């Protein structure tokens, strides 16, 4: 998995440690959107899960 910004992986790890239901969705969206191999539909779905 190639990443646009490798530093965002550590940000996602920190967010997952926060005990709030929304931070796990945000961490997942960061990982999906940072992945160069993910298609745009997958990225949009990950962001929509955070919004909804």
mmCIF file as Biopython writes it, N, C-alpha, C and O atoms, coordinates in Angstrom:
data_model
#
loop_
_atom_site.group_PDB
_atom_site.id
_atom_site.type_symbol
_atom_site.label_atom_id
_atom_site.label_alt_id
_atom_site.label_comp_id
_atom_site.label_asym_id
_atom_site.label_entity_id
_atom_site.label_seq_id
_atom_site.pdbx_PDB_ins_code
_atom_site.Cartn_x
_atom_site.Cartn_y
_atom_site.Cartn_z
_atom_site.occupancy
_atom_site.B_iso_or_equiv
_atom_site.auth_seq_id
_atom_site.auth_asym_id
_atom_site.pdbx_PDB_model_num
ATOM 1   N N  . UNK A ? 1  ? 0.845   -1.164 0.000  1.0 0.0 1  A 1 
ATOM 2   C CA . UNK A ? 1  ? 0.000   0.000  0.000  1.0 0.0 1  A 1 
ATOM 3   C C  . UNK A ? 1  ? 0.901   1.241  0.000  1.0 0.0 1  A 1 
ATOM 4   O O  . UNK A ? 1  ? 1.644   1.482  0.951  1.0 0.0 1  A 1 
ATOM 5   N N  . UNK A ? 2  ? 0.819   2.015  -1.076 1.0 0.0 2  A 1 
ATOM 6   C CA . UNK A ? 2  ? 1.575   3.256  -1.174 1.0 0.0 2  A 1 
ATOM 7   C C  . UNK A ? 2  ? 0.747   4.389  -0.583 1.0 0.0 2  A 1 
ATOM 8   O O  . UNK A ? 2  ? -0.472  4.438  -0.751 1.0 0.0 2  A 1 
ATOM 9   N N  . UNK A ? 3  ? 1.417   5.289  0.105  1.0 0.0 3  A 1 
ATOM 10  C CA . UNK A ? 3  ? 0.712   6.359  0.804  1.0 0.0 3  A 1 
ATOM 11  C C  . UNK A ? 3  ? 1.166   7.714  0.280  1.0 0.0 3  A 1 
ATOM 12  O O  . UNK A ? 3  ? 2.323   7.898  -0.099 1.0 0.0 3  A 1 
ATOM 13  N N  . UNK A ? 4  ? 0.231   8.658  0.269  1.0 0.0 4  A 1 
ATOM 14  C CA . UNK A ? 4  ? 0.580   10.030 -0.083 1.0 0.0 4  A 1 
ATOM 15  C C  . UNK A ? 4  ? 1.445   10.647 1.010  1.0 0.0 4  A 1 
ATOM 16  O O  . UNK A ? 4  ? 2.490   11.234 0.730  1.0 0.0 4  A 1 
ATOM 17  N N  . UNK A ? 5  ? 1.002   10.509 2.255  1.0 0.0 5  A 1 
ATOM 18  C CA . UNK A ? 5  ? 1.697   11.075 3.409  1.0 0.0 5  A 1 
ATOM 19  C C  . UNK A ? 5  ? 1.862   9.988  4.470  1.0 0.0 5  A 1 
ATOM 20  O O  . UNK A ? 5  ? 0.915   9.702  5.202  1.0 0.0 5  A 1 
ATOM 21  N N  . UNK A ? 6  ? 3.044   9.375  4.569  1.0 0.0 6  A 1 
ATOM 22  C CA . UNK A ? 6  ? 3.252   8.298  5.551  1.0 0.0 6  A 1 
ATOM 23  C C  . UNK A ? 6  ? 3.056   8.745  7.003  1.0 0.0 6  A 1 
ATOM 24  O O  . UNK A ? 6  ? 2.750   7.918  7.862  1.0 0.0 6  A 1 
ATOM 25  N N  . UNK A ? 7  ? 3.227   10.037 7.288  1.0 0.0 7  A 1 
ATOM 26  C CA . UNK A ? 7  ? 3.081   10.527 8.663  1.0 0.0 7  A 1 
ATOM 27  C C  . UNK A ? 7  ? 1.652   10.378 9.166  1.0 0.0 7  A 1 
ATOM 28  O O  . UNK A ? 7  ? 1.426   10.289 10.373 1.0 0.0 7  A 1 
ATOM 29  N N  . UNK A ? 8  ? 0.688   10.350 8.254  1.0 0.0 8  A 1 
ATOM 30  C CA . UNK A ? 8  ? -0.711  10.260 8.671  1.0 0.0 8  A 1 
ATOM 31  C C  . UNK A ? 8  ? -1.050  8.917  9.319  1.0 0.0 8  A 1 
ATOM 32  O O  . UNK A ? 8  ? -2.067  8.801  10.003 1.0 0.0 8  A 1 
ATOM 33  N N  . UNK A ? 9  ? -0.223  7.921  9.114  1.0 0.0 9  A 1 
ATOM 34  C CA . UNK A ? 9  ? -0.453  6.628  9.760  1.0 0.0 9  A 1 
ATOM 35  C C  . UNK A ? 9  ? -0.340  6.763  11.278 1.0 0.0 9  A 1 
ATOM 36  O O  . UNK A ? 9  ? -1.132  6.174  12.014 1.0 0.0 9  A 1 
ATOM 37  N N  . UNK A ? 10 ? 0.631   7.526  11.742 1.0 0.0 10 A 1 
ATOM 38  C CA . UNK A ? 10 ? 0.768   7.719  13.192 1.0 0.0 10 A 1 
ATOM 39  C C  . UNK A ? 10 ? -0.375  8.568  13.743 1.0 0.0 10 A 1 
ATOM 40  O O  . UNK A ? 10 ? -0.798  8.368  14.882 1.0 0.0 10 A 1 
ATOM 41  N N  . UNK A ? 11 ? -0.877  9.508  12.953 1.0 0.0 11 A 1 
ATOM 42  C CA . UNK A ? 11 ? -2.037  10.296 13.376 1.0 0.0 11 A 1 
ATOM 43  C C  . UNK A ? 11 ? -3.251  9.386  13.529 1.0 0.0 11 A 1 
ATOM 44  O O  . UNK A ? 11 ? -4.014  9.518  14.485 1.0 0.0 11 A 1 
ATOM 45  N N  . UNK A ? 12 ? -3.428  8.469  12.594 1.0 0.0 12 A 1 
ATOM 46  C CA . UNK A ? 12 ? -4.543  7.522  12.670 1.0 0.0 12 A 1 
ATOM 47  C C  . UNK A ? 12 ? -4.420  6.622  13.893 1.0 0.0 12 A 1 
ATOM 48  O O  . UNK A ? 12 ? -5.419  6.311  14.541 1.0 0.0 12 A 1 
ATOM 49  N N  . UNK A ? 13 ? -3.198  6.206  14.207 1.0 0.0 13 A 1 
ATOM 50  C CA . UNK A ? 13 ? -2.982  5.370  15.392 1.0 0.0 13 A 1 
ATOM 51  C C  . UNK A ? 13 ? -3.363  6.111  16.672 1.0 0.0 13 A 1 
ATOM 52  O O  . UNK A ? 13 ? -3.967  5.525  17.571 1.0 0.0 13 A 1 
ATOM 53  N N  . UNK A ? 14 ? -3.018  7.379  16.758 1.0 0.0 14 A 1 
ATOM 54  C CA . UNK A ? 14 ? -3.361  8.177  17.938 1.0 0.0 14 A 1 
ATOM 55  C C  . UNK A ? 14 ? -4.872  8.356  18.035 1.0 0.0 14 A 1 
ATOM 56  O O  . UNK A ? 14 ? -5.443  8.247  19.120 1.0 0.0 14 A 1 
ATOM 57  N N  . UNK A ? 15 ? -5.519  8.628  16.909 1.0 0.0 15 A 1 
ATOM 58  C CA . UNK A ? 15 ? -6.970  8.816  16.920 1.0 0.0 15 A 1 
ATOM 59  C C  . UNK A ? 15 ? -7.706  7.556  17.371 1.0 0.0 15 A 1 
ATOM 60  O O  . UNK A ? 15 ? -8.736  7.644  18.040 1.0 0.0 15 A 1 
ATOM 61  N N  . UNK A ? 16 ? -7.183  6.390  17.010 1.0 0.0 16 A 1 
ATOM 62  C CA . UNK A ? 16 ? -7.833  5.144  17.421 1.0 0.0 16 A 1 
ATOM 63  C C  . UNK A ? 16 ? -7.754  4.924  18.927 1.0 0.0 16 A 1 
ATOM 64  O O  . UNK A ? 16 ? -8.562  4.176  19.477 1.0 0.0 16 A 1 
ATOM 65  N N  . UNK A ? 17 ? -6.811  5.549  19.598 1.0 0.0 17 A 1 
ATOM 66  C CA . UNK A ? 17 ? -6.677  5.395  21.051 1.0 0.0 17 A 1 
ATOM 67  C C  . UNK A ? 17 ? -7.691  6.231  21.821 1.0 0.0 17 A 1 
ATOM 68  O O  . UNK A ? 17 ? -7.930  5.979  23.002 1.0 0.0 17 A 1 
ATOM 69  N N  . UNK A ? 18 ? -8.283  7.213  21.171 1.0 0.0 18 A 1 
ATOM 70  C CA . UNK A ? 18 ? -9.259  8.081  21.834 1.0 0.0 18 A 1 
ATOM 71  C C  . UNK A ? 18 ? -10.588 7.335  21.933 1.0 0.0 18 A 1 
ATOM 72  O O  . UNK A ? 18 ? -11.106 6.868  20.919 1.0 0.0 18 A 1 
ATOM 73  N N  . UNK A ? 19 ? -11.142 7.215  23.125 1.0 0.0 19 A 1 
ATOM 74  C CA . UNK A ? 19 ? -12.371 6.434  23.300 1.0 0.0 19 A 1 
ATOM 75  C C  . UNK A ? 19 ? -13.637 7.199  22.886 1.0 0.0 19 A 1 
ATOM 76  O O  . UNK A ? 19 ? -14.433 7.617  23.728 1.0 0.0 19 A 1 
ATOM 77  N N  . UNK A ? 20 ? -13.795 7.363  21.604 1.0 0.0 20 A 1 
ATOM 78  C CA . UNK A ? 20 ? -14.987 8.019  21.064 1.0 0.0 20 A 1 
ATOM 79  C C  . UNK A ? 20 ? -15.343 7.298  19.771 1.0 0.0 20 A 1 
ATOM 80  O O  . UNK A ? 20 ? -14.458 6.967  18.982 1.0 0.0 20 A 1 
ATOM 81  N N  . UNK A ? 21 ? -16.621 7.055  19.548 1.0 0.0 21 A 1 
ATOM 82  C CA . UNK A ? 21 ? -17.022 6.244  18.396 1.0 0.0 21 A 1 
ATOM 83  C C  . UNK A ? 21 ? -16.661 6.899  17.060 1.0 0.0 21 A 1 
ATOM 84  O O  . UNK A ? 21 ? -16.406 6.193  16.085 1.0 0.0 21 A 1 
ATOM 85  N N  . UNK A ? 22 ? -16.635 8.200  16.997 1.0 0.0 22 A 1 
ATOM 86  C CA . UNK A ? 22 ? -16.382 8.883  15.733 1.0 0.0 22 A 1 
ATOM 87  C C  . UNK A ? 22 ? -14.897 8.902  15.367 1.0 0.0 22 A 1 
ATOM 88  O O  . UNK A ? 22 ? -14.560 8.966  14.185 1.0 0.0 22 A 1 
ATOM 89  N N  . UNK A ? 23 ? -14.014 8.848  16.349 1.0 0.0 23 A 1 
ATOM 90  C CA . UNK A ? 23 ? -12.590 8.928  16.035 1.0 0.0 23 A 1 
ATOM 91  C C  . UNK A ? 23 ? -12.105 7.694  15.288 1.0 0.0 23 A 1 
ATOM 92  O O  . UNK A ? 23 ? -11.168 7.785  14.495 1.0 0.0 23 A 1 
ATOM 93  N N  . UNK A ? 24 ? -12.720 6.552  15.523 1.0 0.0 24 A 1 
ATOM 94  C CA . UNK A ? 24 ? -12.339 5.353  14.778 1.0 0.0 24 A 1 
ATOM 95  C C  . UNK A ? 24 ? -12.720 5.479  13.312 1.0 0.0 24 A 1 
ATOM 96  O O  . UNK A ? 24 ? -11.975 5.036  12.438 1.0 0.0 24 A 1 
ATOM 97  N N  . UNK A ? 25 ? -13.871 6.076  13.035 1.0 0.0 25 A 1 
ATOM 98  C CA . UNK A ? 25 ? -14.280 6.308  11.650 1.0 0.0 25 A 1 
ATOM 99  C C  . UNK A ? 25 ? -13.364 7.319  10.970 1.0 0.0 25 A 1 
ATOM 100 O O  . UNK A ? 25 ? -13.028 7.175  9.795  1.0 0.0 25 A 1 
ATOM 101 N N  . UNK A ? 26 ? -12.968 8.334  11.715 1.0 0.0 26 A 1 
ATOM 102 C CA . UNK A ? 26 ? -12.061 9.338  11.162 1.0 0.0 26 A 1 
ATOM 103 C C  . UNK A ? 26 ? -10.703 8.719  10.857 1.0 0.0 26 A 1 
ATOM 104 O O  . UNK A ? 26 ? -10.118 8.990  9.808  1.0 0.0 26 A 1 
ATOM 105 N N  . UNK A ? 27 ? -10.201 7.895  11.760 1.0 0.0 27 A 1 
ATOM 106 C CA . UNK A ? 27 ? -8.915  7.235  11.540 1.0 0.0 27 A 1 
ATOM 107 C C  . UNK A ? 27 ? -8.973  6.333  10.313 1.0 0.0 27 A 1 
ATOM 108 O O  . UNK A ? 27 ? -8.027  6.285  9.526  1.0 0.0 27 A 1 
ATOM 109 N N  . UNK A ? 28 ? -10.073 5.626  10.152 1.0 0.0 28 A 1 
ATOM 110 C CA . UNK A ? 28 ? -10.229 4.768  8.981  1.0 0.0 28 A 1 
ATOM 111 C C  . UNK A ? 28 ? -10.285 5.602  7.703  1.0 0.0 28 A 1 
ATOM 112 O O  . UNK A ? 28 ? -9.675  5.233  6.700  1.0 0.0 28 A 1 
ATOM 113 N N  . UNK A ? 29 ? -11.003 6.715  7.728  1.0 0.0 29 A 1 
ATOM 114 C CA . UNK A ? 29 ? -11.100 7.578  6.546  1.0 0.0 29 A 1 
ATOM 115 C C  . UNK A ? 29 ? -9.737  8.162  6.181  1.0 0.0 29 A 1 
ATOM 116 O O  . UNK A ? 29 ? -9.406  8.283  5.001  1.0 0.0 29 A 1 
ATOM 117 N N  . UNK A ? 30 ? -8.957  8.520  7.179  1.0 0.0 30 A 1 
ATOM 118 C CA . UNK A ? 30 ? -7.612  9.035  6.908  1.0 0.0 30 A 1 
ATOM 119 C C  . UNK A ? 30 ? -6.779  7.972  6.213  1.0 0.0 30 A 1 
ATOM 120 O O  . UNK A ? 30 ? -6.079  8.260  5.243  1.0 0.0 30 A 1 
ATOM 121 N N  . UNK A ? 31 ? -6.852  6.742  6.708  1.0 0.0 31 A 1 
ATOM 122 C CA . UNK A ? 31 ? -6.072  5.662  6.093  1.0 0.0 31 A 1 
ATOM 123 C C  . UNK A ? 31 ? -6.513  5.389  4.654  1.0 0.0 31 A 1 
ATOM 124 O O  . UNK A ? 31 ? -5.681  5.220  3.763  1.0 0.0 31 A 1 
ATOM 125 N N  . UNK A ? 32 ? -7.821  5.347  4.439  1.0 0.0 32 A 1 
ATOM 126 C CA . UNK A ? 32 ? -8.334  5.052  3.097  1.0 0.0 32 A 1 
ATOM 127 C C  . UNK A ? 32 ? -7.974  6.172  2.128  1.0 0.0 32 A 1 
ATOM 128 O O  . UNK A ? 32 ? -7.530  5.906  1.011  1.0 0.0 32 A 1 
ATOM 129 N N  . UNK A ? 33 ? -8.160  7.413  2.543  1.0 0.0 33 A 1 
ATOM 130 C CA . UNK A ? 33 ? -7.883  8.546  1.652  1.0 0.0 33 A 1 
ATOM 131 C C  . UNK A ? 33 ? -6.389  8.739  1.418  1.0 0.0 33 A 1 
ATOM 132 O O  . UNK A ? 33 ? -5.996  9.317  0.405  1.0 0.0 33 A 1 
ATOM 133 N N  . UNK A ? 34 ? -5.569  8.275  2.320  1.0 0.0 34 A 1 
ATOM 134 C CA . UNK A ? 34 ? -4.126  8.394  2.174  1.0 0.0 34 A 1 
ATOM 135 C C  . UNK A ? 34 ? -3.545  7.287  1.294  1.0 0.0 34 A 1 
ATOM 136 O O  . UNK A ? 34 ? -2.383  7.366  0.896  1.0 0.0 34 A 1 
ATOM 137 N N  . UNK A ? 35 ? -4.315  6.287  0.995  1.0 0.0 35 A 1 
ATOM 138 C CA . UNK A ? 35 ? -3.856  5.155  0.192  1.0 0.0 35 A 1 
ATOM 139 C C  . UNK A ? 35 ? -3.901  5.513  -1.292 1.0 0.0 35 A 1 
ATOM 140 O O  . UNK A ? 35 ? -4.959  5.868  -1.812 1.0 0.0 35 A 1 
ATOM 141 N N  . UNK A ? 36 ? -2.775  5.422  -1.966 1.0 0.0 36 A 1 
ATOM 142 C CA . UNK A ? 36 ? -2.713  5.738  -3.399 1.0 0.0 36 A 1 
ATOM 143 C C  . UNK A ? 36 ? -3.452  4.704  -4.240 1.0 0.0 36 A 1 
ATOM 144 O O  . UNK A ? 36 ? -3.899  5.015  -5.344 1.0 0.0 36 A 1 
ATOM 145 N N  . UNK A ? 37 ? -3.584  3.490  -3.740 1.0 0.0 37 A 1 
ATOM 146 C CA . UNK A ? 37 ? -4.200  2.412  -4.514 1.0 0.0 37 A 1 
ATOM 147 C C  . UNK A ? 37 ? -5.722  2.391  -4.414 1.0 0.0 37 A 1 
ATOM 148 O O  . UNK A ? 37 ? -6.372  1.699  -5.198 1.0 0.0 37 A 1 
ATOM 149 N N  . UNK A ? 38 ? -6.302  3.121  -3.482 1.0 0.0 38 A 1 
ATOM 150 C CA . UNK A ? 38 ? -7.762  3.144  -3.328 1.0 0.0 38 A 1 
ATOM 151 C C  . UNK A ? 38 ? -8.387  3.984  -4.432 1.0 0.0 38 A 1 
ATOM 152 O O  . UNK A ? 38 ? -7.853  5.021  -4.826 1.0 0.0 38 A 1 
ATOM 153 N N  . UNK A ? 39 ? -9.525  3.516  -4.920 1.0 0.0 39 A 1 
ATOM 154 C CA . UNK A ? 39 ? -10.215 4.304  -5.942 1.0 0.0 39 A 1 
ATOM 155 C C  . UNK A ? 39 ? -11.035 5.411  -5.277 1.0 0.0 39 A 1 
ATOM 156 O O  . UNK A ? 39 ? -11.241 5.406  -4.064 1.0 0.0 39 A 1 
ATOM 157 N N  . UNK A ? 40 ? -11.492 6.344  -6.081 1.0 0.0 40 A 1 
ATOM 158 C CA . UNK A ? 40 ? -12.189 7.523  -5.551 1.0 0.0 40 A 1 
ATOM 159 C C  . UNK A ? 40 ? -13.510 7.176  -4.883 1.0 0.0 40 A 1 
ATOM 160 O O  . UNK A ? 40 ? -13.891 7.823  -3.908 1.0 0.0 40 A 1 
ATOM 161 N N  . UNK A ? 41 ? -14.213 6.173  -5.382 1.0 0.0 41 A 1 
ATOM 162 C CA . UNK A ? 41 ? -15.493 5.786  -4.786 1.0 0.0 41 A 1 
ATOM 163 C C  . UNK A ? 41 ? -15.278 5.282  -3.361 1.0 0.0 41 A 1 
ATOM 164 O O  . UNK A ? 41 ? -16.057 5.606  -2.464 1.0 0.0 41 A 1 
ATOM 165 N N  . UNK A ? 42 ? -14.248 4.510  -3.151 1.0 0.0 42 A 1 
ATOM 166 C CA . UNK A ? 42 ? -13.932 4.004  -1.818 1.0 0.0 42 A 1 
ATOM 167 C C  . UNK A ? 42 ? -13.592 5.151  -0.871 1.0 0.0 42 A 1 
ATOM 168 O O  . UNK A ? 42 ? -13.994 5.143  0.292  1.0 0.0 42 A 1 
ATOM 169 N N  . UNK A ? 43 ? -12.860 6.121  -1.367 1.0 0.0 43 A 1 
ATOM 170 C CA . UNK A ? 43 ? -12.499 7.276  -0.543 1.0 0.0 43 A 1 
ATOM 171 C C  . UNK A ? 43 ? -13.733 8.087  -0.163 1.0 0.0 43 A 1 
ATOM 172 O O  . UNK A ? 43 ? -13.868 8.524  0.980  1.0 0.0 43 A 1 
ATOM 173 N N  . UNK A ? 44 ? -14.631 8.285  -1.127 1.0 0.0 44 A 1 
ATOM 174 C CA . UNK A ? 44 ? -15.859 9.033  -0.848 1.0 0.0 44 A 1 
ATOM 175 C C  . UNK A ? 44 ? -16.710 8.294  0.178  1.0 0.0 44 A 1 
ATOM 176 O O  . UNK A ? 44 ? -17.272 8.918  1.078  1.0 0.0 44 A 1 
ATOM 177 N N  . UNK A ? 45 ? -16.809 6.984  0.056  1.0 0.0 45 A 1 
ATOM 178 C CA . UNK A ? 45 ? -17.590 6.190  1.020  1.0 0.0 45 A 1 
ATOM 179 C C  . UNK A ? 45 ? -17.010 6.301  2.428  1.0 0.0 45 A 1 
ATOM 180 O O  . UNK A ? 45 ? -17.761 6.397  3.399  1.0 0.0 45 A 1 
ATOM 181 N N  . UNK A ? 46 ? -15.698 6.289  2.546  1.0 0.0 46 A 1 
ATOM 182 C CA . UNK A ? 46 ? -15.068 6.407  3.863  1.0 0.0 46 A 1 
ATOM 183 C C  . UNK A ? 46 ? -15.364 7.766  4.496  1.0 0.0 46 A 1 
ATOM 184 O O  . UNK A ? 46 ? -15.616 7.856  5.697  1.0 0.0 46 A 1 
ATOM 185 N N  . UNK A ? 47 ? -15.334 8.817  3.684  1.0 0.0 47 A 1 
ATOM 186 C CA . UNK A ? 47 ? -15.628 10.157 4.205  1.0 0.0 47 A 1 
ATOM 187 C C  . UNK A ? 47 ? -17.102 10.276 4.578  1.0 0.0 47 A 1 
ATOM 188 O O  . UNK A ? 47 ? -17.436 10.909 5.579  1.0 0.0 47 A 1 
ATOM 189 N N  . UNK A ? 48 ? -17.980 9.677  3.790  1.0 0.0 48 A 1 
ATOM 190 C CA . UNK A ? 48 ? -19.411 9.726  4.096  1.0 0.0 48 A 1 
ATOM 191 C C  . UNK A ? 48 ? -19.738 9.011  5.398  1.0 0.0 48 A 1 
ATOM 192 O O  . UNK A ? 48 ? -20.640 9.433  6.123  1.0 0.0 48 A 1 
ATOM 193 N N  . UNK A ? 49 ? -19.024 7.939  5.706  1.0 0.0 49 A 1 
ATOM 194 C CA . UNK A ? 49 ? -19.238 7.240  6.980  1.0 0.0 49 A 1 
ATOM 195 C C  . UNK A ? 49 ? -18.901 8.145  8.162  1.0 0.0 49 A 1 
ATOM 196 O O  . UNK A ? 49 ? -19.517 8.040  9.222  1.0 0.0 49 A 1 
ATOM 197 N N  . UNK A ? 50 ? -17.931 9.026  7.982  1.0 0.0 50 A 1 
ATOM 198 C CA . UNK A ? 50 ? -17.581 9.968  9.050  1.0 0.0 50 A 1 
ATOM 199 C C  . UNK A ? 50 ? -18.671 11.021 9.193  1.0 0.0 50 A 1 
ATOM 200 O O  . UNK A ? 50 ? -19.058 11.376 10.306 1.0 0.0 50 A 1 
ATOM 201 N N  . UNK A ? 51 ? -19.160 11.516 8.069  1.0 0.0 51 A 1 
ATOM 202 C CA . UNK A ? 51 ? -20.168 12.579 8.101  1.0 0.0 51 A 1 
ATOM 203 C C  . UNK A ? 51 ? -21.486 12.067 8.663  1.0 0.0 51 A 1 
ATOM 204 O O  . UNK A ? 51 ? -22.140 12.748 9.453  1.0 0.0 51 A 1 
ATOM 205 N N  . UNK A ? 52 ? -21.870 10.869 8.253  1.0 0.0 52 A 1 
ATOM 206 C CA . UNK A ? 52 ? -23.148 10.315 8.697  1.0 0.0 52 A 1 
ATOM 207 C C  . UNK A ? 52 ? -22.951 9.615  10.012 1.0 0.0 52 A 1 
ATOM 208 O O  . UNK A ? 52 ? -23.904 9.073  10.571 1.0 0.0 52 A 1 
#
